[in-house]
Amino acid sequence: MPAPRRTAALKTFAPPSASPLARAEASLLALLTAIEPHEPDAPAAKAYRATIRSRGFEIAAAGGNEALDYLLARIRAADPSRADVREAILDLAWAGLSAWRS
């Protein structure tokens, strides 16, 4: 697995509250919060990852890798104590997305 991106030091500004990026960020944060207590192979975790993957496709289609990177930075900054775990979940869910890192 690639090393976690150290985006916590980057300054990212919140997107406008009604924007698609704001909705995507809120959705991803809710899904990440929901998946965290589950073991990776649990049925609930697999279902959450599938939804996170779908969101990744939508985000990538709308804004490419810049949008994915921006949201990763926002997610890491939202809770630095859980940033590495959340990034690992995104890496697993978004593996193979053309706009995501290889």
C-alpha positions as CSV (number, residue, x, y, z in Angstrom):
1,M,0.0,0.0,0.0
2,P,1.4,3.5,-0.8
3,A,2.5,5.7,2.0
4,P,-0.3,8.0,3.3
5,R,-0.2,11.5,1.8
6,R,0.8,14.1,4.2
7,T,-1.8,16.6,3.2
8,A,-2.7,17.7,6.8
9,A,-0.2,20.6,6.4
10,L,-2.0,21.9,3.3
11,K,-4.5,24.7,3.8
12,T,-7.8,23.9,2.2
13,F,-10.8,26.1,2.3
14,A,-14.3,24.8,2.7
15,P,-16.3,24.6,-0.5
16,P,-19.5,26.7,-0.7
17,S,-22.1,24.9,1.4
18,A,-24.5,24.1,-1.5
19,S,-21.7,22.9,-3.9
20,P,-21.3,19.4,-5.1
21,L,-17.9,19.2,-3.4
22,A,-19.5,20.1,0.0
23,R,-22.1,17.4,-0.4
24,A,-19.5,14.9,-1.4
25,E,-17.3,15.8,1.6
26,A,-20.3,15.5,4.0
27,S,-21.2,12.2,2.4
28,L,-17.7,10.8,2.6
29,L,-17.2,11.9,6.2
30,A,-20.5,10.2,7.2
31,L,-19.6,7.0,5.4
32,L,-16.1,7.0,6.9
33,T,-17.5,7.5,10.4
34,A,-19.9,4.6,9.8
35,I,-17.3,2.2,8.4
36,E,-14.6,2.8,11.1
37,P,-16.0,0.5,13.8
38,H,-16.3,-2.5,11.4
39,E,-13.7,-5.1,10.6
40,P,-12.6,-4.8,7.0
41,D,-14.2,-8.1,5.9
42,A,-17.5,-7.4,7.7
43,P,-20.5,-7.2,5.3
44,A,-21.3,-3.7,6.5
45,A,-17.7,-2.5,5.8
46,K,-17.9,-4.0,2.3
47,A,-21.2,-2.2,1.7
48,Y,-19.9,1.1,2.9
49,R,-16.7,0.7,0.8
50,A,-18.9,0.0,-2.3
51,T,-20.8,3.3,-1.6
52,I,-17.5,5.1,-1.0
53,R,-16.2,3.7,-4.3
54,S,-19.4,5.0,-6.1
55,R,-18.9,8.4,-4.6
56,G,-15.2,8.3,-5.8
57,F,-16.4,7.6,-9.4
58,E,-18.8,10.5,-9.2
59,I,-16.2,12.9,-7.8
60,A,-13.6,11.8,-10.3
61,A,-16.1,12.3,-13.2
62,A,-16.9,15.8,-12.0
63,G,-13.5,17.1,-11.0
64,G,-10.8,14.5,-11.7
65,N,-7.8,13.8,-9.5
66,E,-7.8,17.4,-8.2
67,A,-11.2,16.9,-6.6
68,L,-10.2,13.6,-5.1
69,D,-7.0,15.1,-3.7
70,Y,-8.9,18.2,-2.4
71,L,-11.4,16.0,-0.6
72,L,-8.7,13.8,0.8
73,A,-7.0,17.0,2.3
74,R,-10.3,18.1,3.7
75,I,-11.0,14.7,5.2
76,R,-7.5,14.5,6.7
77,A,-7.9,18.0,8.2
78,A,-11.4,17.2,9.6
79,D,-10.0,14.8,12.2
80,P,-6.2,14.5,12.2
81,S,-6.3,11.7,14.8
82,R,-8.1,9.5,12.3
83,A,-6.6,10.8,9.1
84,D,-4.4,7.8,8.4
85,V,-7.1,5.3,9.0
86,R,-9.6,7.2,6.8
87,E,-7.0,7.6,4.0
88,A,-6.3,3.8,4.1
89,I,-10.1,3.2,3.8
90,L,-10.3,5.6,0.8
91,D,-7.2,3.9,-0.7
92,L,-8.9,0.5,-0.5
93,A,-12.3,1.8,-1.8
94,W,-10.8,3.9,-4.6
95,A,-8.1,1.4,-5.8
96,G,-8.2,1.3,-9.6
97,L,-10.1,4.6,-10.1
98,S,-8.3,6.3,-13.0
99,A,-8.2,9.6,-11.2
100,W,-6.8,8.1,-8.0
101,R,-3.2,7.3,-7.3
102,S,-2.0,3.9,-8.6
